[in-house]
Amino acid sequence: MKVNTLKRYSRQIILEEIGAIGQQKLQSAKVLVIGAGGLGCPVLQNLAAVGIGTLGIIDGDVIDETNLHRQTLYTLNDCGKSKSVIAKKALKKQNSFTKIHTYTVFLDETNAYELIEQYDIVVDCTDEIKIRYLINDVCLITKKSFVYASIHKFQGQLSVFNYHNGPSYRCLFPEKENNKILNCEAAGVLGVLPNIMGTMQAAEVIKVILQIGTVVSGKVLLYDLLLQNTTEIEFLKNDKQIKIGYEKGLKLKETKKELLSDMNGVEFLQKCHTNQYKIIDLREIFEKPKLPFQHIESIPINELYKTCHSWDKNENIILICQSGIRSSEAKNKLKAIGFRNIGQLKNGINSILNLLENEYTES
């Protein structure tokens, strides 16, 4: 552990349940937070503060003035801006040691597997039941814990699913066509409630990482703000629901494979941080700028056709060049000889120069 971080975390390191080894576990952890709203803000703030090594933030929404009474990462000057981008800026000021990846998209069937698969633990901070089933099903097939919370007026719920092969979200809430809940806009919310529940979620994440205490698995914790009390209700693992979730999760994995296509600069920057793609730079060795990513192979286009015959034709491949002309040509030729999952960076590296400058000056 670095000396400059030792002082920062010293008050928690002296806890015998944590210590230097526990702090190292926190710094090695990768946590994905889906939703940077009322629940997501306290989750992110607490996890950054405790020293989580890598945080992922998924949110395609922008900040609205009606968010400010409960979403404490944002200010009035941030209205109209991306939640995930502004959250990253605020969290970097709080803890510059935490790596933060932002995904300015909404989670859906086409990206759920790809995004969730990269992380160790997933935190659901959404208010959409449909999305929770997606999260649950991908977490099932990737064997990841899923920390859930929801709020309704003055009440909140908390649970951890898929923990040590335990019950899933579907075991508690089997999918029905008429499953509906009112979101904060329709039902109303007092700002302190999502902050309380989000802090509880962060605590469960920490317990899962450190393997300490009793994780809220196989039960749902009910919190009533007005009565200031909690109740726990146990529920059992349902093998039928586990099977349903697992089968749906496998379909989501296949959906991801079939939908790789051309992408804009923002989409490319999200994908290039992962090792799920073979990213090929078709430019000549002397061409600039060089890209600051680990997972890129430099194979000039004239050499590509000599080497590609040894590749897996089902592998996910992203082609890049300076302007998009060479990558378009190479994509068509590779598809013609049987490669299925090929995408390219639209308009080439020229299209991401400003985005690259912003990403690396902010981090």
C-alpha positions as CSV (number, residue, x, y, z in Angstrom):
1,M,0.0,0.0,0.0
2,K,1.4,3.4,-0.9
3,V,2.3,5.8,1.9
4,N,0.2,8.6,0.6
5,T,-2.9,6.4,0.8
6,L,-2.0,4.9,4.2
7,K,-2.8,8.1,6.1
8,R,-6.1,8.6,4.2
9,Y,-7.5,5.3,5.2
10,S,-5.8,5.0,8.6
11,R,-9.0,5.3,10.7
12,Q,-10.5,2.3,9.0
13,I,-7.3,0.3,8.7
14,I,-7.0,0.2,12.5
15,L,-10.3,-1.8,12.6
16,E,-9.2,-5.4,13.2
17,E,-11.9,-6.6,10.7
18,I,-10.2,-4.5,7.9
19,G,-6.5,-3.9,8.5
20,A,-4.0,-3.4,5.7
21,I,-5.1,-6.7,4.0
22,G,-8.7,-5.6,4.0
23,Q,-7.8,-2.2,2.6
24,Q,-5.9,-3.9,-0.2
25,K,-9.0,-5.9,-1.0
26,L,-11.0,-2.7,-1.3
27,Q,-8.4,-1.1,-3.6
28,S,-8.4,-4.2,-5.8
29,A,-12.2,-4.3,-6.1
30,K,-14.1,-3.3,-9.2
31,V,-17.7,-2.1,-8.5
32,L,-20.3,-1.2,-11.1
33,V,-23.0,1.3,-10.0
34,I,-26.0,1.3,-12.3
35,G,-27.8,4.7,-11.9
36,A,-26.2,7.9,-10.6
37,G,-29.3,9.3,-9.1
38,G,-30.8,9.4,-5.6
39,L,-29.4,6.0,-4.6
40,G,-26.3,6.1,-6.8
41,C,-24.9,9.4,-5.4
42,P,-24.5,8.1,-1.8
43,V,-23.3,4.7,-3.0
44,L,-20.6,6.3,-5.2
45,Q,-19.6,8.8,-2.5
46,N,-19.2,6.2,0.2
47,L,-17.4,3.7,-2.1
48,A,-14.9,6.3,-3.4
49,A,-14.3,7.5,0.2
50,V,-13.6,4.0,1.5
51,G,-11.0,3.4,-1.2
52,I,-12.6,1.1,-3.8
53,G,-10.0,0.8,-6.6
54,T,-12.3,1.0,-9.6
55,L,-15.8,2.3,-10.0
56,G,-18.0,2.1,-13.1
57,I,-20.9,4.5,-13.5
58,I,-23.7,3.7,-15.9
59,D,-26.3,6.5,-16.5
60,G,-27.5,8.0,-19.7
61,D,-29.5,10.7,-18.0
62,V,-28.8,14.4,-17.5
63,I,-29.1,16.4,-14.3
64,D,-32.4,18.3,-13.7
65,E,-33.1,20.9,-11.0
66,T,-35.7,18.5,-9.4
67,N,-32.8,16.1,-8.7
68,L,-30.8,18.4,-6.5
69,H,-32.7,17.9,-3.2
70,R,-31.5,14.3,-3.1
71,Q,-28.7,13.8,-5.6
72,T,-25.9,15.4,-3.6
73,L,-23.1,15.1,-6.1
74,Y,-24.6,17.8,-8.3
75,T,-25.2,21.6,-8.2
76,L,-27.5,24.0,-10.0
77,N,-24.7,24.8,-12.5
78,D,-24.6,21.1,-13.5
79,C,-28.2,21.0,-14.8
80,G,-28.5,19.7,-18.3
81,K,-25.1,17.9,-18.1
82,S,-24.5,14.2,-18.0
83,K,-24.9,12.6,-14.6
84,S,-22.2,10.1,-15.1
85,V,-19.7,12.6,-16.3
86,I,-20.4,15.2,-13.5
87,A,-20.4,12.4,-10.9
88,K,-16.9,11.4,-12.1
89,K,-15.6,14.9,-11.8
90,A,-17.0,15.3,-8.2
91,L,-15.7,11.9,-7.1
92,K,-12.2,12.6,-8.5
93,K,-12.1,15.7,-6.3
94,Q,-13.1,13.5,-3.4
95,N,-10.6,10.7,-4.1
96,S,-8.2,11.0,-7.0
97,F,-6.8,7.4,-6.3
98,T,-10.0,5.7,-7.4
99,K,-10.2,4.8,-11.1
100,I,-13.6,5.8,-12.6
101,H,-15.1,4.6,-15.9
102,T,-18.2,6.4,-17.1
103,Y,-20.8,4.9,-19.5
104,T,-23.2,7.6,-20.7
105,V,-25.8,5.1,-21.8
106,F,-28.8,3.3,-20.3
107,L,-28.5,-0.4,-19.5
108,D,-30.4,-2.5,-21.9
109,E,-30.4,-6.0,-23.5
110,T,-27.7,-5.0,-26.0
111,N,-25.0,-3.8,-23.5
112,A,-25.9,-5.5,-20.1
113,Y,-23.6,-8.5,-20.4
114,E,-20.7,-6.5,-21.9
115,L,-20.8,-3.9,-19.1
116,I,-21.5,-6.1,-16.1
117,E,-19.1,-8.8,-17.0
118,Q,-16.1,-6.4,-16.4
119,Y,-16.8,-5.9,-12.7
120,D,-16.8,-7.9,-9.4
121,I,-20.0,-6.5,-7.8
122,V,-23.0,-4.7,-9.2
123,V,-25.1,-2.1,-7.4
124,D,-28.6,-1.5,-8.6
125,C,-29.5,2.2,-8.2
126,T,-32.3,2.2,-10.8
127,D,-36.0,2.5,-10.4
128,E,-37.0,0.2,-13.2
129,I,-38.1,-3.4,-12.6
130,K,-37.2,-4.4,-16.1
131,I,-33.6,-3.3,-15.6
132,R,-33.4,-5.2,-12.4
133,Y,-34.2,-8.5,-14.1
134,L,-31.5,-7.7,-16.7
135,I,-29.0,-7.1,-13.9
136,N,-30.0,-10.2,-12.0
137,D,-29.8,-12.5,-15.0
138,V,-26.4,-11.3,-16.1
139,C,-25.1,-11.5,-12.5
140,L,-26.4,-15.1,-12.4
141,I,-24.4,-16.3,-15.3
142,T,-21.3,-14.3,-14.4
143,K,-21.5,-15.3,-10.7
144,K,-21.5,-11.8,-9.3
145,S,-23.3,-10.4,-6.3
146,F,-26.1,-7.9,-7.0
147,V,-26.8,-5.3,-4.2
148,Y,-30.3,-4.0,-4.5
149,A,-32.3,-1.2,-3.0
150,S,-35.6,0.5,-3.8
151,I,-37.6,3.3,-2.3
152,H,-41.3,4.2,-2.2
153,K,-42.4,7.4,-0.4
154,F,-41.0,6.9,3.2
155,Q,-40.0,3.3,2.9
156,G,-37.0,1.5,1.5
157,Q,-36.0,-2.1,0.8
158,L,-32.5,-3.6,0.7
159,S,-31.1,-7.1,-0.2
160,V,-28.1,-8.8,-1.8
161,F,-28.8,-11.3,-4.5
162,N,-26.7,-14.2,-6.0
163,Y,-24.4,-14.0,-3.0
164,H,-22.5,-17.3,-2.5
165,N,-25.0,-19.1,-4.8
166,G,-27.9,-17.7,-2.7
167,P,-31.4,-16.5,-3.8
168,S,-31.8,-14.2,-6.8
169,Y,-34.0,-11.2,-7.4
170,R,-36.4,-13.5,-9.3
171,C,-36.7,-15.7,-6.2
172,L,-38.1,-12.7,-4.3
173,F,-40.0,-11.1,-7.3
174,P,-41.0,-13.6,-10.0
175,E,-41.5,-11.7,-13.3
176,K,-45.1,-10.8,-14.1
177,E,-46.5,-8.7,-16.9
178,N,-48.1,-6.2,-14.6
179,N,-45.0,-5.6,-12.4
180,K,-45.0,-1.9,-12.0
181,I,-43.7,0.6,-9.4
182,L,-44.0,4.4,-9.2
183,N,-40.7,6.2,-9.6
184,C,-39.7,9.3,-7.6
185,E,-41.3,11.6,-10.1
186,A,-44.7,10.0,-9.7
187,A,-44.7,9.0,-6.1
188,G,-42.5,11.6,-4.5
189,V,-39.5,11.2,-2.3
190,L,-37.9,12.9,0.7
191,G,-34.2,13.4,-0.1
192,V,-32.8,11.7,3.1
193,L,-34.4,8.3,2.3
194,P,-32.4,7.5,-0.8
195,N,-29.3,8.7,0.9
196,I,-29.9,6.3,3.8
197,M,-30.7,3.4,1.6
198,G,-27.7,4.2,-0.7
199,T,-25.4,4.3,2.3
200,M,-26.8,0.9,3.3
201,Q,-26.0,-0.5,-0.2
202,A,-22.5,0.8,0.1
203,A,-22.1,-1.0,3.4
204,E,-23.2,-4.3,1.9
205,V,-20.7,-3.9,-0.9
206,I,-17.9,-3.4,1.6
207,K,-19.1,-6.4,3.6
208,V,-19.2,-8.6,0.5
209,I,-15.6,-7.5,-0.5
210,L,-14.2,-8.0,2.9
211,Q,-16.3,-11.0,3.8
212,I,-17.2,-9.6,7.2
213,G,-20.4,-9.4,9.1
214,T,-23.8,-10.8,8.0
215,V,-24.7,-9.9,4.4
216,V,-28.4,-9.2,3.7
217,S,-28.8,-12.3,1.6
218,G,-31.8,-14.6,1.6
219,K,-33.8,-11.8,3.3
220,V,-35.0,-8.4,2.5
221,L,-34.6,-5.5,4.9
222,L,-37.5,-3.1,5.1
223,Y,-36.8,0.4,6.4
224,D,-39.5,2.8,7.5
225,L,-38.3,6.4,7.8
226,L,-41.3,7.8,9.7
227,L,-41.3,5.0,12.3
228,Q,-37.5,4.8,12.2
229,N,-37.5,1.0,12.4
230,T,-36.3,-1.9,10.3
231,T,-37.9,-5.3,9.7
232,E,-36.3,-8.4,8.0
233,I,-38.3,-10.9,5.9
234,E,-36.6,-14.1,4.9
235,F,-37.2,-15.7,1.5
236,L,-36.0,-19.0,-0.1
237,K,-34.0,-19.8,-3.1
238,N,-36.4,-20.9,-5.9
239,D,-34.7,-23.3,-8.4
240,K,-37.3,-22.7,-11.0
241,Q,-36.6,-18.9,-10.9
242,I,-32.8,-19.5,-10.9
243,K,-33.2,-21.5,-14.1
244,I,-35.3,-18.9,-15.7
245,G,-32.8,-16.2,-14.9
246,Y,-29.8,-18.3,-16.0
247,E,-31.4,-19.1,-19.4
248,K,-32.3,-15.4,-20.0
249,G,-28.8,-14.4,-19.0
250,L,-27.3,-16.7,-21.6
251,K,-29.5,-15.1,-24.2
252,L,-28.3,-11.7,-23.1
253,K,-24.7,-12.9,-23.6
254,E,-25.5,-14.1,-27.1
255,T,-27.3,-10.8,-27.9
256,K,-24.1,-9.0,-27.0
257,K,-22.1,-11.1,-29.5
258,E,-24.6,-10.6,-32.4
259,L,-24.9,-6.8,-32.1
260,L,-21.3,-5.6,-32.4
261,S,-21.3,-3.0,-35.2
262,D,-19.9,0.4,-36.1
263,M,-19.6,2.8,-33.1
264,N,-19.1,6.5,-32.4
265,G,-16.3,7.9,-30.3
266,V,-18.1,7.7,-27.0
267,E,-19.0,4.1,-27.6
268,F,-15.5,3.2,-28.6
269,L,-14.0,4.8,-25.5
270,Q,-16.3,2.7,-23.3
271,K,-15.3,-0.5,-25.1
272,C,-11.6,0.1,-25.3
273,H,-11.1,-0.1,-21.5
274,T,-12.1,-3.8,-21.6
275,N,-10.3,-7.0,-22.7
276,Q,-13.5,-8.3,-24.4
277,Y,-12.5,-7.1,-27.8
278,K,-9.6,-7.5,-30.2
279,I,-8.9,-3.9,-31.1
280,I,-6.8,-3.5,-34.3
281,D,-5.1,-0.3,-35.2
282,L,-4.7,-0.4,-39.0
283,R,-2.4,2.6,-39.3
284,E,1.3,2.4,-40.2
285,I,3.7,2.4,-37.2
286,F,4.8,6.0,-37.8
287,E,1.3,7.5,-37.8
288,K,0.2,9.6,-34.8
289,P,-1.2,10.1,-32.3
290,K,-0.5,6.9,-30.4
291,L,-3.4,5.7,-28.4
292,P,-3.0,5.3,-24.6
293,F,-4.9,2.0,-24.3
294,Q,-3.5,-1.5,-23.3
295,H,-5.7,-3.7,-25.4
296,I,-4.8,-2.4,-28.9
297,E,-2.8,-4.3,-31.4
298,S,-1.0,-2.4,-34.2
299,I,-1.3,-4.3,-37.5
300,P,-1.0,-2.1,-40.6
301,I,-3.7,-2.9,-43.1
302,N,-1.2,-4.5,-45.6
303,E,-0.2,-7.0,-43.0
304,L,-3.8,-7.7,-41.7
305,Y,-4.7,-10.1,-44.5
306,K,-1.6,-12.2,-43.8
307,T,-2.3,-12.6,-40.1
308,C,-6.1,-12.8,-39.8
309,H,-6.4,-16.4,-41.0
310,S,-5.2,-17.6,-37.6
311,W,-7.9,-15.7,-35.6
312,D,-11.1,-17.0,-34.2
313,K,-13.9,-15.9,-36.6
314,N,-16.4,-15.6,-33.7
315,E,-14.1,-13.2,-31.8
316,N,-15.3,-9.6,-31.2
317,I,-13.1,-7.4,-33.4
318,I,-13.0,-3.6,-33.5
319,L,-11.0,-1.9,-36.4
320,I,-9.6,1.6,-36.2
321,C,-7.6,3.9,-38.5
322,Q,-7.1,7.6,-38.8
323,S,-10.2,8.6,-40.8
324,G,-12.3,5.4,-41.0
325,I,-11.6,4.6,-44.7
326,R,-9.1,1.8,-44.1
327,S,-11.2,0.3,-41.3
328,S,-14.3,0.2,-43.5
329,E,-12.4,-1.5,-46.3
330,A,-10.9,-4.1,-43.9
331,K,-14.2,-4.7,-42.2
332,N,-15.9,-5.6,-45.5
333,K,-13.0,-7.9,-46.5
334,L,-13.0,-9.7,-43.2
335,K,-16.7,-10.2,-43.2
336,A,-16.4,-11.7,-46.7
337,I,-14.1,-14.4,-45.4
338,G,-16.4,-15.4,-42.5
339,F,-15.7,-13.1,-39.6
340,R,-19.0,-12.4,-37.8
341,N,-18.5,-9.9,-35.0
342,I,-16.7,-6.9,-36.5
343,G,-17.2,-3.2,-35.7
344,Q,-15.2,-0.1,-36.6
345,L,-14.7,3.4,-35.1
346,K,-16.8,5.7,-37.3
347,N,-14.7,8.5,-38.9
348,G,-11.6,7.0,-37.3
349,I,-9.3,8.4,-34.6
350,N,-9.9,11.9,-35.8
351,S,-13.4,11.6,-34.2
352,I,-12.1,10.9,-30.7
353,L,-9.2,13.4,-30.3
354,N,-11.3,15.9,-28.3
355,L,-12.9,13.1,-26.3
356,L,-9.4,11.7,-25.5
357,E,-8.2,15.0,-24.3
358,N,-11.2,15.5,-22.0
359,E,-11.0,11.9,-20.6
360,Y,-7.4,12.1,-19.7
361,T,-7.4,15.6,-18.3
362,E,-10.3,14.8,-16.1
363,S,-8.8,11.6,-14.7
